[in-house]
Amino acid sequence: MQKNEIYTVICEDITSQGYGVVHLDSMAVFVFGLLPKEKAKIRIVKVLSRYAFGKIEERYTSSCDRLEPACPAFGKCGGCAFLHLDYLASLKVKQNAVQTLFDRAHLPIQVEFPLSVQDPYAYRNKAQFPVQVRNGKVQMGFYRPHSHDVIDCPECKIQSDAINHVYQAIRQKLRPQEAATLRHVLIRSNQKNEIQIVWIGTENRFQTLTQDLCKADPQIVSVVFNENVRKDNVILGESYEVLYGTDYLVQECMGLQMDVHFKSFYQVNPVMMEILYQTAMDLAKLQDFMHVVDLYSGTGTISCLVSQHVQSVIGVEIVEEACQDAKRNALRNHLHNVEFVCEDAGIYAKKHAQKTDVLFVDPPRKGLCEEATDHIQDFDPDKIIYISCNPNTLVRDAKRFQEAGYDCQKVQPVDMFCQTAGLECVSLFVKR
Ligand SMILES: C[S@@+](CC[C@H](N)C(=O)[O-])C[C@H]1O[C@@H](n2cnc3c(N)ncnc32)[C@H](O)[C@@H]1O
C-alpha cells in the first residue's frame, strides 16, 4: 500500500477514538469520521508497518447513526471523536472498547453500559487553550491532532457557556504583544458560572488585560499568572502570581463546598462527577464502623463525601496545593474524621499501610504505580473501589489485583468526557 492511493471501501467497525476501520491487503486502515457499514472513496494518507491511515474523499452512503457535527472544527481540532455519531451509539462504542480490553486480558466481567447525561454538550468546567502568534495575528483554540499547530476556534461545543463567553472576550482583547509571551490560557468555571483565568507563559504582561476583563465581567473571580519557561509539554509551571481575587475557585459537589486551587485536579464534568461518586459509594456499601483510605485524593472530594458515612478516612495526595485544598475543604465542611497526607501513594502504601475496610483509588491516566499495587495486600481491604480515566491501565491493574487475591465484580463506565474518546470507569474488586 502506498500513500495517496485511492480505494473504495465499506467500513467494518469503529474504534474508541472515532476512526472507522477497513481492511485492505490484510492491513487495517483507520479513517477518521467513517462509520460502520458506510461506503466511501478514501485516500491513503499515512502508511506504517502494521497499519495505515486514510481520509474520506467522498462518502457514498450514510449510516442511520450519522449526525451533522455540531462544530465546524470537528475532525481538525483533536478534541471530539464522536460529534458525527448518535450519542447512544457512541456510548455503545465506548462500552465495547472496554469490554474488548477485559476480554483480551481474560478477566471474566460483563462491562456495564455507560451511565450518561441527557445533554452531552456544554458540560466542561475546564479548558486549556494553546496560544500562538502567526503572521502577526493571535491564534487561540486547540492543537491539531498529533501536532502543535493551533486550530483557531471561536468556541467549543463541549465547554460550559461561561467558559465560551470569557474565552470570546479574551480572543477579542488579547493583542499580539501580550500573546507573544503566552503558551496557554486555562479557564475554569463553577456551577455559579464564576470564572478563573490562568495566563500561562514566560512573562507577565497581563495586568492591564486582567483589569479590563474583570471590569467588564463580574463573574471573573480569580486571575493568576503562572510562569512556565519549561521546554517540554507540561502545561503548568511552578511559580505564580495572583492578579485578581484568589488562586482557587469554589466548586460544589453533592452539597459540599470545595476550594480547588488552579494547580489541583477536579473532575471536568460536574453532573457526571456526582453520578460517578454516588456509584462509587454505592458499590462500597459504606457503614459507620468502617476505616477507609483514599489514594490519589486530590482536593479531597471523595474522602470528604465518604467521611460522612464511615468512621475514618485518610486521603493521600502528592500535589501539595491539592492536599492543602483538601485539608481546608474538610474544615470548611465540618468533617473531623478525615485527614490528608501529602505523599506519593506508592510510598504511603509501602510505609504506612494498615488494615482498611474499603480502599478507594483514583489514579491519573498512568494508573497505579507498581509500589501501590505491590502493597495493596498490606491494607488488607475487603473491597477496592477503583476509579479510572484510562481503561488500558485499569485492565492492567485489574490483572495485578486478581493475582493479589481480588476479583473484579463490576465495571461501570461513566461518560465523564462526552463526545470525546475519553471514558471514566468505576470498578469494584472484592477479596476472594
Ligand atoms: C484523577 S485525579 C483524582 C483526584 C480526586 N480523587 C478527585 O476525585 O478529585 C488523580 C490525583 O492523583 C494525584 N497523584 C498523581 N500521582 C500521584 C502519586 N504518585 N501519589 C499520590 N497522588 C498522586 C494527582 O495530583 C491527582 O490529584
The ligand as a Gaussian input file, in Angstrom:
#p B3LYP/6-31G(d) Opt

LIG

0 1
 C       -7.627000      11.510000      38.763000
 S       -7.090000      12.601000      39.997000
 C       -8.198000      12.183000      41.306000
 C       -8.356000      13.227000      42.369000
 C       -9.516000      13.030000      43.337000
 N       -9.692000      11.667000      43.737000
 C      -10.804000      13.588000      42.777000
 O      -11.756000      12.850000      42.552000
 O      -10.856000      14.804000      42.532000
 C       -5.574000      11.886000      40.447000
 C       -4.861000      12.576000      41.573000
 O       -3.691000      11.831000      41.883000
 C       -2.636000      12.707000      42.229000
 N       -1.394000      11.949000      42.038000
 C       -0.686000      11.715000      40.909000
 N        0.346000      10.922000      41.136000
 C        0.310000      10.609000      42.464000
 C        1.115000       9.794000      43.300000
 N        2.168000       9.144000      42.828000
 N        0.765000       9.685000      44.591000
 C       -0.310000      10.344000      45.098000
 N       -1.102000      11.143000      44.344000
 C       -0.806000      11.267000      43.044000
 C       -2.849000      13.874000      41.267000
 O       -2.224000      15.027000      41.740000
 C       -4.385000      13.983000      41.267000
 O       -4.823000      14.860000      42.274000

